[in-house]
Amino acid sequence: MGGGVIVRTIRRAEPDVIAGLGAAGVATVHEAGAAVLLEPDIEPIQQGSRIAGPAVTVSCPPGDNLMIHAAVEMIEPGDVLVVATTEPSDNGSFGELLAVSVAGRGCVGLITNGGVRDVADLRRMGFPVWARRVHAAGTSKTGAGSVNLPVVCAGVEVRPGDVVVADDDGVAVVERERAGEVLEMARERLLKEEATRKRLASGELGVDLYGFRSRLDELGVRWVDTPEE
């Protein structure tokens, strides 16, 4: 008996926790200390989109998108589709028709280490995508893979139900079990940043606020009035 596995049911974080992580954004969630970033060549095909949701994970052979079609049935409203190819692939394995299909199930976006196509249509639809390639090449529908098993996407293990946060800064992954804890750390960081923002806006210098003058002294950096000194 052959090759693939499709898991129908996954556990998801609480919706308010997911929404909070999305509102915090990728940089803050990462700086909070417990979110892993996908490799930086996973880029948004649009600007200004910010999403967060539980990962529905898909593993596909290169140049094949059969398992993406199989995954549509597993999507629940608010999910993020995470598609990883088992080997590097530039093929546009996801396009407008698949976007219509997954959006109809309530999917809020796609993350893939492979390629996508029909980008003008995807932008027109307002369906957010983060991908490694844009390429018109089509795909076969002959290869077995998996749905809702752990995958490695752009250097990061993503498990089904992990919280994916994506915006213009990239993509971060938060372990489902730690999502609430990470949200609290992110909120603490946001409060700290707001206090810092007010001090900087009032004219306080960053080198004083962050204690960088002593660092510069330790590095032997000199302050002179003219280059000739």
N, C-alpha and C positions, 0 to 999 in steps of 0.2 A: 504494500500500500504506500502511496507516495506522499510526499514532500512537505505540504504546508500545514499551518495551524492558524485557526481563527478563534480568538477568545471573545465570547459574546459580552461578558459582563466585567466591568472594571470599577474600582473604588475611586471616588472623586473627592476633592477638598470641598469645604463649605463655600457656597457661592459668595458670601460676604468677604471671606478671606481672599478668594480669587479676585474679586473686584478691588479690594484694597491693594493687592500686589500690582494689579494693572494700573491703578491710579498713581502708585509710587513710581512706576517706570523702571526700565531696565537698569540704568546706571545706579539708582538708589538701591534697588533690590540687590544688585551685585555688591555694591559697597557696604551693604549691611552685613556681608560676610558669609553668606550661606547659599548663594546662587552661582551656578556655573554658567559661563558664557560659551555659546557656540563660536566656532572659528569666525574671524572677522570677514571672510569672503562670503558669508551668508548674508545677503543684502536685501533690503526691501525694494520691490519694484515700484513702490509708490512713496510718497512723502506724507508725513503727518498722521499716519495710522498708529494706534496703540491698542494692543489686544492682550488678553490674558485668559487662559482657560486650561482645563485638563487635557492632557495629551492622549489622543487616540493614535497609537503608533503603528506604522506600516513598514515592513521590510520587503523590498522588491529586487529581483535581479536587474542588472543594468539593462536599460533599453526596453523595459517591460513595465506596464502599469496595471496588470490584471488585479493585483492585490489592492490597489487603490479603489478600484470598482467594488471589490468585495468588502472593503472597509466602510463604505457609505452606510450600510445597514446598521453599523455599530455606533454611529455618531448620534449624540444627544445635543440638544441646544446648549450652546456655550463652549463646545469642545473645540480644540485646535488639532488639526491633522498634522502629524509629524511623519514625513516620508523619508526613509533612508534607503539608498541603494547599496547592495552588498559589495559592489565595486564601483569605481568612479564612472559616471555616466553624464553626458551632456544632453541627452535626448529630452525633448519637451514632454515629460510624462504627465503633465497636468496643464489643462487649458480651460477654455471658457465653458465647455459643456460639463466637465467634471466640477467646475466651480458652481455652476447652476445646480448640479445634483447635490453637492455637499452643503451649499448654502440653504437649499430647501430642507435639509435636516437640522439646520441651526448652527452649522459650523461657522466659527468666527474668523478663521484664517488658516493658511497653510505654511508650514516650515518644511523645507526639503534641502538635502545636500546634493540634489540633482538639478535637472533643468525644468523650466516651464515655458509655455508659449501662449499666444493669444493675449499678450500683455496689455494691449490697448483695450481689449474687451474686459479684461480683469479690472483694469483701472476704471473703466466706465461703470462697471458693476459695483465698484467700491469694495471688491473682495480682496482683503489684504494678503500678500504673499511675500515670503522671504525665501530666497533661493540662491543657489551658487551660480546658475547659468540661465540665460535666456537663449533658447534655441528652437528653431521650428521643426527639427527632426521629430518624426513620430515614433511610436513605440509598438512593440508586439504585445499580445495578450496570451502568452503561452507559458509563462514561468510561475512556479509556485513560490510562495514566500510566507509571511506571517502578518497577522493583525493582532494588536494588543498583546505582544510580547516585547520585552526590552529590546531596544535598538541602539546602535551607535550612530549618531547623526552629527556630522561636523565636529568630531572629536569628543563628543559628550554622550554618555549613556543616558537615554531617556526611557523611563519606564511608563507604562500606561497609567494614567491618572496623575503623573507629576504635573505641576503647574508650569505652563510655558508663558513667559512674559516677553512681548516683542514690541519694539517701536523703532524710531529712526536710528537709535544707538545700537541695534542688534537684537539678539535673542538670548534670554536667560532661562535657565531651568531650575526650578525649586522642587526638591523632594516633597512628595505629597504629605508625608508624615511630619515634615518640619514647616509646612506652609504657614501655620498660625504663628509659630515662633519667629519665622523670618519676617512676617508682616509686622510684628511688634518691634523688631529691630529696625525695620525700614521706617516705621512711624517715628521712632526715637531719633533716627538720623534726620528725617524731615524737620522735626522740631529744632534740632541743633542747627540745621542749615538755615532755617528761618531767622534764628537769632543772629547767626553769622552774617546773613544777608543785610540785616538792619545795621549792623556795625560797619560793614563795608560801604553801604549806601550813605552813611553819615560822614564818611571820609577817612575812617580808620584804615591804616595800611595793612595789607596782608602780611608783610614781613614782620610786623609787630603782633598782629592778632594771632598768627600761627607760630610765633617764636622763631622765625627764620633768621633773625640777625645773628644769633649765636652760631647757627649752622654755617652762615656765610663766613663768620670769623674763623671757625674751625677749619674751613676749607681754604683759608688764606686769601679770601677775596678782599681787595682793597677798595676803599671809597676815595676817589680823587675828584678834584674840581675840573680839571682839563686833562685830555689824553696825554699831554706832555709830561705830566707829573710822574 
